Structure formats: C-alpha cells, structure tokens
Amino acid sequence: MGRLTIKEVGDLTKSGILDEKAIQELESKGLVGTRNRGTKYYLKNGKGKVYPQLYFKGLGKQTKPSGKMKDFRDEFNKLLEKFGIKE
C-alpha cells in the first residue's frame, strides 16, 4: 500500500472520514507522507507544456543541501513564479 499525501489526509479529515487519532496512528506507521508538494509551473512551447525542474546531481539522501544551494533554489522558484504558468 502506498503513502497518503498530506493533502489527501487533509481532504479525508474535512470530509469526516479520518479523525486526529486515526491520523496519528497512520503517521506512526509511516503511511502518511512528510512533505507538501509545491505548486507546479509550466512553460508553453509549440507542441504543449514543458515543466522546468531543478536537480542537484550527486546530493543523495544522506547529505543536506548547503546554504548556497538553498539560495539557488529560492532564486529558481522566483523565476518560476515570474515566467511560469501555475497549473
């Protein structure tokens, strides 16, 4: 079974299917995701949509991004907001 996203858990809570106790149990078993998904932006080209993305090759799960990498990501996100179209 896959993980529920934070948005899915919120939707299930709003509809009354899940309560706080059930959410805590799902989180303790690792069945709820731990991050929010960001807004998707795209750019139009002649044939459709292109989704820009930023990836640091070699970073891996064991290492943390440096301060410069975080600053770079913030600037990249500002460019997406400026030139991209929100999905």
N, CA, C and O atoms as CSV, one atom per row, in Angstrom:
chain,resi,resn,atom,element,x,y,z
A,1,MET,N,N,0.850,-1.175,0.000
A,1,MET,CA,C,0.000,0.000,0.000
A,1,MET,C,C,0.891,1.231,0.000
A,1,MET,O,O,1.902,1.265,0.701
A,2,GLY,N,N,0.527,2.239,-0.778
A,2,GLY,CA,C,1.298,3.468,-0.862
A,2,GLY,C,C,0.966,4.429,0.265
A,2,GLY,O,O,0.040,4.210,1.047
A,3,ARG,N,N,1.740,5.490,0.327
A,3,ARG,CA,C,1.525,6.518,1.334
A,3,ARG,C,C,0.426,7.484,0.900
A,3,ARG,O,O,0.210,7.713,-0.290
A,4,LEU,N,N,-0.253,8.035,1.880
A,4,LEU,CA,C,-1.191,9.116,1.636
A,4,LEU,C,C,-0.415,10.431,1.642
A,4,LEU,O,O,0.527,10.597,2.417
A,5,THR,N,N,-0.804,11.344,0.795
A,5,THR,CA,C,-0.176,12.657,0.827
A,5,THR,C,C,-0.800,13.487,1.941
A,5,THR,O,O,-1.873,13.159,2.447
A,6,ILE,N,N,-0.121,14.557,2.313
A,6,ILE,CA,C,-0.643,15.444,3.347
A,6,ILE,C,C,-1.963,16.052,2.890
A,6,ILE,O,O,-2.872,16.235,3.700
A,7,LYS,N,N,-2.080,16.365,1.602
A,7,LYS,CA,C,-3.318,16.924,1.068
A,7,LYS,C,C,-4.451,15.907,1.156
A,7,LYS,O,O,-5.571,16.262,1.523
A,8,GLU,N,N,-4.175,14.650,0.825
A,8,GLU,CA,C,-5.211,13.612,0.901
A,8,GLU,C,C,-5.697,13.429,2.332
A,8,GLU,O,O,-6.894,13.263,2.564
A,9,VAL,N,N,-4.778,13.457,3.291
A,9,VAL,CA,C,-5.166,13.325,4.700
A,9,VAL,C,C,-6.046,14.507,5.109
A,9,VAL,O,O,-7.040,14.333,5.815
A,10,GLY,N,N,-5.671,15.715,4.659
A,10,GLY,CA,C,-6.485,16.891,4.954
A,10,GLY,C,C,-7.879,16.780,4.368
A,10,GLY,O,O,-8.860,17.125,5.027
A,11,ASP,N,N,-7.976,16.299,3.132
A,11,ASP,CA,C,-9.281,16.131,2.496
A,11,ASP,C,C,-10.128,15.091,3.217
A,11,ASP,O,O,-11.332,15.279,3.393
A,12,LEU,N,N,-9.498,13.988,3.636
A,12,LEU,CA,C,-10.234,12.955,4.364
A,12,LEU,C,C,-10.691,13.446,5.741
A,12,LEU,O,O,-11.751,13.046,6.224
A,13,THR,N,N,-9.904,14.297,6.361
A,13,THR,CA,C,-10.281,14.867,7.651
A,13,THR,C,C,-11.461,15.823,7.483
A,13,THR,O,O,-12.404,15.795,8.274
A,14,LYS,N,N,-11.408,16.667,6.452
A,14,LYS,CA,C,-12.505,17.611,6.204
A,14,LYS,C,C,-13.813,16.891,5.916
A,14,LYS,O,O,-14.880,17.360,6.314
A,15,SER,N,N,-13.742,15.766,5.234
A,15,SER,CA,C,-14.958,15.024,4.902
A,15,SER,C,C,-15.444,14.146,6.059
A,15,SER,O,O,-16.508,13.534,5.965
A,16,GLY,N,N,-14.675,14.082,7.142
A,16,GLY,CA,C,-15.106,13.340,8.325
A,16,GLY,C,C,-14.727,11.870,8.328
A,16,GLY,O,O,-15.168,11.130,9.208
A,17,ILE,N,N,-13.935,11.432,7.385
A,17,ILE,CA,C,-13.542,10.022,7.314
A,17,ILE,C,C,-12.452,9.708,8.332
A,17,ILE,O,O,-12.472,8.645,8.952
A,18,LEU,N,N,-11.502,10.621,8.509
A,18,LEU,CA,C,-10.410,10.439,9.469
A,18,LEU,C,C,-10.548,11.418,10.629
A,18,LEU,O,O,-10.961,12.564,10.453
A,19,ASP,N,N,-10.192,10.937,11.819
A,19,ASP,CA,C,-10.109,11.838,12.968
A,19,ASP,C,C,-8.640,11.942,13.399
A,19,ASP,O,O,-7.773,11.290,12.817
A,20,GLU,N,N,-8.367,12.756,14.412
A,20,GLU,CA,C,-6.986,13.017,14.828
A,20,GLU,C,C,-6.284,11.741,15.301
A,20,GLU,O,O,-5.097,11.555,15.033
A,21,LYS,N,N,-6.997,10.877,15.989
A,21,LYS,CA,C,-6.414,9.629,16.486
A,21,LYS,C,C,-5.989,8.727,15.317
A,21,LYS,O,O,-4.915,8.126,15.349
A,22,ALA,N,N,-6.830,8.639,14.300
A,22,ALA,CA,C,-6.508,7.813,13.133
A,22,ALA,C,C,-5.311,8.379,12.384
A,22,ALA,O,O,-4.466,7.626,11.901
A,23,ILE,N,N,-5.236,9.704,12.286
A,23,ILE,CA,C,-4.114,10.342,11.597
A,23,ILE,C,C,-2.809,10.043,12.325
A,23,ILE,O,O,-1.803,9.722,11.692
A,24,GLN,N,N,-2.821,10.147,13.649
A,24,GLN,CA,C,-1.612,9.865,14.434
A,24,GLN,C,C,-1.171,8.419,14.263
A,24,GLN,O,O,0.025,8.140,14.189
A,25,GLU,N,N,-2.127,7.498,14.200
A,25,GLU,CA,C,-1.781,6.092,14.011
A,25,GLU,C,C,-1.174,5.859,12.625
A,25,GLU,O,O,-0.202,5.116,12.490
A,26,LEU,N,N,-1.746,6.491,11.600
A,26,LEU,CA,C,-1.190,6.366,10.252
A,26,LEU,C,C,0.218,6.943,10.190
A,26,LEU,O,O,1.103,6.361,9.563
A,27,GLU,N,N,0.429,8.097,10.844
A,27,GLU,CA,C,1.759,8.714,10.845
A,27,GLU,C,C,2.772,7.845,11.575
A,27,GLU,O,O,3.919,7.737,11.141
A,28,SER,N,N,2.362,7.221,12.685
A,28,SER,CA,C,3.294,6.375,13.436
A,28,SER,C,C,3.704,5.138,12.646
A,28,SER,O,O,4.801,4.612,12.835
A,29,LYS,N,N,2.823,4.672,11.759
A,29,LYS,CA,C,3.139,3.510,10.927
A,29,LYS,C,C,3.837,3.894,9.628
A,29,LYS,O,O,4.176,3.024,8.825
A,30,GLY,N,N,4.056,5.200,9.415
A,30,GLY,CA,C,4.748,5.654,8.218
A,30,GLY,C,C,3.903,5.613,6.960
A,30,GLY,O,O,4.436,5.485,5.858
A,31,LEU,N,N,2.585,5.722,7.113
A,31,LEU,CA,C,1.692,5.638,5.958
A,31,LEU,C,C,1.256,7.003,5.430
A,31,LEU,O,O,0.451,7.088,4.503
A,32,VAL,N,N,1.795,8.071,6.026
A,32,VAL,CA,C,1.483,9.425,5.583
A,32,VAL,C,C,2.781,10.085,5.142
A,32,VAL,O,O,3.800,9.983,5.825
A,33,GLY,N,N,2.741,10.755,4.009
A,33,GLY,CA,C,3.915,11.462,3.519
A,33,GLY,C,C,4.335,12.558,4.480
A,33,GLY,O,O,3.557,12.973,5.338
A,34,THR,N,N,5.573,13.030,4.334
A,34,THR,CA,C,6.104,14.009,5.278
A,34,THR,C,C,6.322,15.382,4.661
A,34,THR,O,O,6.745,16.302,5.361
A,35,ARG,N,N,6.049,15.546,3.391
A,35,ARG,CA,C,6.300,16.837,2.765
A,35,ARG,C,C,5.093,17.264,1.953
A,35,ARG,O,O,4.317,16.444,1.464
A,36,ASN,N,N,4.963,18.572,1.826
A,36,ASN,CA,C,3.927,19.129,0.965
A,36,ASN,C,C,4.464,19.234,-0.448
A,36,ASN,O,O,5.639,19.531,-0.662
A,37,ARG,N,N,3.617,18.994,-1.377
A,37,ARG,CA,C,4.028,19.161,-2.767
A,37,ARG,C,C,3.824,20.614,-3.151
A,37,ARG,O,O,2.812,21.225,-2.808
A,38,GLY,N,N,4.774,21.146,-3.850
A,38,GLY,CA,C,4.709,22.541,-4.255
A,38,GLY,C,C,3.794,22.748,-5.444
A,38,GLY,O,O,3.292,21.795,-6.040
A,39,THR,N,N,3.591,23.987,-5.768
A,39,THR,CA,C,2.802,24.344,-6.926
A,39,THR,C,C,3.589,24.023,-8.189
A,39,THR,O,O,4.784,24.308,-8.267
A,40,LYS,N,N,2.935,23.442,-9.160
A,40,LYS,CA,C,3.594,23.116,-10.421
A,40,LYS,C,C,3.476,24.297,-11.364
A,40,LYS,O,O,2.423,24.926,-11.474
A,41,TYR,N,N,4.572,24.585,-12.041
A,41,TYR,CA,C,4.602,25.613,-13.059
A,41,TYR,C,C,5.029,24.986,-14.374
A,41,TYR,O,O,5.806,24.032,-14.402
A,42,TYR,N,N,4.513,25.535,-15.455
A,42,TYR,CA,C,4.930,25.056,-16.765
A,42,TYR,C,C,5.145,26.244,-17.699
A,42,TYR,O,O,4.695,27.358,-17.429
A,43,LEU,N,N,5.834,25.986,-18.788
A,43,LEU,CA,C,6.044,26.947,-19.854
A,43,LEU,C,C,5.456,26.340,-21.118
A,43,LEU,O,O,5.512,25.126,-21.316
A,44,LYS,N,N,4.903,27.172,-21.959
A,44,LYS,CA,C,4.333,26.675,-23.213
A,44,LYS,C,C,5.409,26.671,-24.290
A,44,LYS,O,O,6.223,27.589,-24.384
A,45,ASN,N,N,5.392,25.621,-25.095
A,45,ASN,CA,C,6.207,25.606,-26.306
A,45,ASN,C,C,5.270,25.308,-27.468
A,45,ASN,O,O,4.054,25.267,-27.281
A,46,GLY,N,N,5.796,25.107,-28.624
A,46,GLY,CA,C,4.963,24.924,-29.805
A,46,GLY,C,C,4.039,23.719,-29.760
A,46,GLY,O,O,2.991,23.717,-30.406
A,47,LYS,N,N,4.413,22.704,-29.012
A,47,LYS,CA,C,3.629,21.467,-29.020
A,47,LYS,C,C,2.894,21.179,-27.709
A,47,LYS,O,O,2.125,20.220,-27.640
A,48,GLY,N,N,3.111,21.975,-26.686
A,48,GLY,CA,C,2.433,21.683,-25.423
A,48,GLY,C,C,3.089,22.369,-24.246
A,48,GLY,O,O,3.497,23.527,-24.330
A,49,LYS,N,N,3.184,21.652,-23.163
A,49,LYS,CA,C,3.719,22.192,-21.921
A,49,LYS,C,C,5.086,21.593,-21.606
A,49,LYS,O,O,5.350,20.425,-21.889
A,50,VAL,N,N,5.948,22.417,-21.015
A,50,VAL,CA,C,7.264,21.984,-20.564
A,50,VAL,C,C,7.355,22.338,-19.088
A,50,VAL,O,O,7.094,23.478,-18.705
A,51,TYR,N,N,7.723,21.368,-18.255
A,51,TYR,CA,C,7.821,21.563,-16.816
A,51,TYR,C,C,9.287,21.707,-16.406
A,51,TYR,O,O,10.023,20.720,-16.408
A,52,PRO,N,N,9.725,22.928,-16.053
A,52,PRO,CA,C,11.113,23.094,-15.620
A,52,PRO,C,C,11.314,22.509,-14.228
A,52,PRO,O,O,10.409,22.541,-13.394
A,53,GLN,N,N,12.505,21.977,-13.984
A,53,GLN,CA,C,12.803,21.434,-12.663
A,53,GLN,C,C,14.268,21.666,-12.329
A,53,GLN,O,O,15.102,21.858,-13.214
A,54,LEU,N,N,14.561,21.645,-11.045
A,54,LEU,CA,C,15.918,21.839,-10.563
A,54,LEU,C,C,16.338,20.568,-9.839
A,54,LEU,O,O,15.605,20.048,-8.998
A,55,TYR,N,N,17.519,20.075,-10.174
A,55,TYR,CA,C,18.011,18.839,-9.581
A,55,TYR,C,C,19.497,18.984,-9.323
A,55,TYR,O,O,20.243,19.402,-10.208
A,56,PHE,N,N,19.936,18.643,-8.115
A,56,PHE,CA,C,21.355,18.660,-7.787
A,56,PHE,C,C,21.886,17.240,-7.875
A,56,PHE,O,O,21.680,16.442,-6.960
A,57,LYS,N,N,22.558,16.921,-8.952
A,57,LYS,CA,C,23.097,15.579,-9.167
A,57,LYS,C,C,24.165,15.288,-8.124
A,57,LYS,O,O,25.054,16.109,-7.897
A,58,GLY,N,N,24.083,14.134,-7.493
A,58,GLY,CA,C,25.072,13.713,-6.510
A,58,GLY,C,C,24.742,14.101,-5.082
A,58,GLY,O,O,25.504,13.775,-4.173
A,59,LEU,N,N,23.634,14.786,-4.855
A,59,LEU,CA,C,23.294,15.205,-3.499
A,59,LEU,C,C,22.923,14.003,-2.638
A,59,LEU,O,O,23.451,13.860,-1.536
A,60,GLY,N,N,22.053,13.158,-3.098
A,60,GLY,CA,C,21.678,11.947,-2.381
A,60,GLY,C,C,20.853,12.210,-1.139
A,60,GLY,O,O,20.619,13.357,-0.758
A,61,LYS,N,N,20.416,11.131,-0.517
A,61,LYS,CA,C,19.569,11.223,0.672
A,61,LYS,C,C,20.366,11.447,1.951
A,61,LYS,O,O,19.816,11.936,2.937
A,62,GLN,N,N,21.626,11.107,1.954
A,62,GLN,CA,C,22.431,11.172,3.171
A,62,GLN,C,C,23.005,12.559,3.436
A,62,GLN,O,O,23.390,12.861,4.565
A,63,THR,N,N,23.068,13.404,2.414
A,63,THR,CA,C,23.664,14.723,2.570
A,63,THR,C,C,22.593,15.804,2.519
A,63,THR,O,O,21.534,15.618,1.920
A,64,LYS,N,N,22.878,16.922,3.146
A,64,LYS,CA,C,21.946,18.047,3.196
A,64,LYS,C,C,22.407,19.123,2.218
A,64,LYS,O,O,23.607,19.278,1.990
A,65,PRO,N,N,21.450,19.877,1.631
A,65,PRO,CA,C,21.844,20.970,0.740
A,65,PRO,C,C,22.548,22.085,1.513
A,65,PRO,O,O,22.199,22.374,2.657
A,66,SER,N,N,23.531,22.699,0.883
A,66,SER,CA,C,24.271,23.789,1.517
A,66,SER,C,C,23.448,25.076,1.455
A,66,SER,O,O,22.397,25.119,0.815
A,67,GLY,N,N,23.925,26.101,2.112
A,67,GLY,CA,C,23.255,27.389,2.105
A,67,GLY,C,C,23.154,27.990,0.717
A,67,GLY,O,O,22.135,28.575,0.350
A,68,LYS,N,N,24.237,27.837,-0.060
A,68,LYS,CA,C,24.229,28.353,-1.429
A,68,LYS,C,C,23.215,27.597,-2.284
A,68,LYS,O,O,22.563,28.181,-3.150
A,69,MET,N,N,23.090,26.310,-2.036
A,69,MET,CA,C,22.124,25.521,-2.797
A,69,MET,C,C,20.698,25.965,-2.468
A,69,MET,O,O,19.854,26.049,-3.360
A,70,LYS,N,N,20.429,26.248,-1.201
A,70,LYS,CA,C,19.104,26.725,-0.798
A,70,LYS,C,C,18.811,28.087,-1.414
A,70,LYS,O,O,17.697,28.341,-1.874
A,71,ASP,N,N,19.820,28.967,-1.422
A,71,ASP,CA,C,19.649,30.287,-2.042
A,71,ASP,C,C,19.369,30.143,-3.540
A,71,ASP,O,O,18.522,30.843,-4.094
A,72,PHE,N,N,20.096,29.225,-4.182
A,72,PHE,CA,C,19.909,28.981,-5.612
A,72,PHE,C,C,18.491,28.488,-5.883
A,72,PHE,O,O,17.850,28.928,-6.838
A,73,ARG,N,N,18.001,27.574,-5.044
A,73,ARG,CA,C,16.644,27.039,-5.201
A,73,ARG,C,C,15.605,28.142,-5.022
A,73,ARG,O,O,14.612,28.179,-5.748
A,74,ASP,N,N,15.827,29.046,-4.056
A,74,ASP,CA,C,14.896,30.159,-3.846
A,74,ASP,C,C,14.839,31.057,-5.085
A,74,ASP,O,O,13.760,31.474,-5.506
A,75,GLU,N,N,15.993,31.346,-5.658
A,75,GLU,CA,C,16.035,32.171,-6.869
A,75,GLU,C,C,15.361,31.449,-8.045
A,75,GLU,O,O,14.666,32.076,-8.845
A,76,PHE,N,N,15.566,30.150,-8.145
A,76,PHE,CA,C,14.929,29.350,-9.195
A,76,PHE,C,C,13.409,29.419,-9.048
A,76,PHE,O,O,12.692,29.564,-10.038
A,77,ASN,N,N,12.920,29.314,-7.811
A,77,ASN,CA,C,11.480,29.375,-7.575
A,77,ASN,C,C,10.913,30.753,-7.914
A,77,ASN,O,O,9.787,30.856,-8.401
A,78,LYS,N,N,11.680,31.806,-7.663
A,78,LYS,CA,C,11.240,33.155,-8.043
A,78,LYS,C,C,11.115,33.274,-9.557
A,78,LYS,O,O,10.180,33.896,-10.063
A,79,LEU,N,N,12.063,32.674,-10.279
A,79,LEU,CA,C,11.989,32.683,-11.738
A,79,LEU,C,C,10.778,31.907,-12.249
A,79,LEU,O,O,10.136,32.317,-13.216
A,80,LEU,N,N,10.470,30.791,-11.601
A,80,LEU,CA,C,9.286,30.024,-11.985
A,80,LEU,C,C,8.023,30.857,-11.804
A,80,LEU,O,O,7.138,30.853,-12.660
A,81,GLU,N,N,7.946,31.572,-10.683
A,81,GLU,CA,C,6.773,32.402,-10.427
A,81,GLU,C,C,6.670,33.530,-11.454
A,81,GLU,O,O,5.573,33.916,-11.856
A,82,LYS,N,N,7.816,34.049,-11.870
A,82,LYS,CA,C,7.839,35.177,-12.794
A,82,LYS,C,C,7.485,34.748,-14.223
A,82,LYS,O,O,6.671,35.402,-14.876
A,83,PHE,N,N,8.081,33.668,-14.711
A,83,PHE,CA,C,7.931,33.280,-16.106
A,83,PHE,C,C,6.981,32.094,-16.329
A,83,PHE,O,O,6.486,31.905,-17.441
A,84,GLY,N,N,6.723,31.301,-15.293
A,84,GLY,CA,C,5.910,30.110,-15.454
A,84,GLY,C,C,4.425,30.390,-15.333
A,84,GLY,O,O,4.005,31.464,-14.900
A,85,ILE,N,N,3.645,29.401,-15.724
A,85,ILE,CA,C,2.189,29.453,-15.615
A,85,ILE,C,C,1.800,28.430,-14.562
A,85,ILE,O,O,2.192,27.266,-14.641
A,86,LYS,N,N,1.027,28.867,-13.576
A,86,LYS,CA,C,0.613,27.976,-12.490
A,86,LYS,C,C,-0.370,26.941,-13.005
A,86,LYS,O,O,-1.284,27.269,-13.762
A,87,GLU,N,N,-0.187,25.710,-12.602
A,87,GLU,CA,C,-1.090,24.640,-13.024
A,87,GLU,C,C,-2.233,24.512,-12.049
A,87,GLU,O,O,-3.106,23.663,-12.229
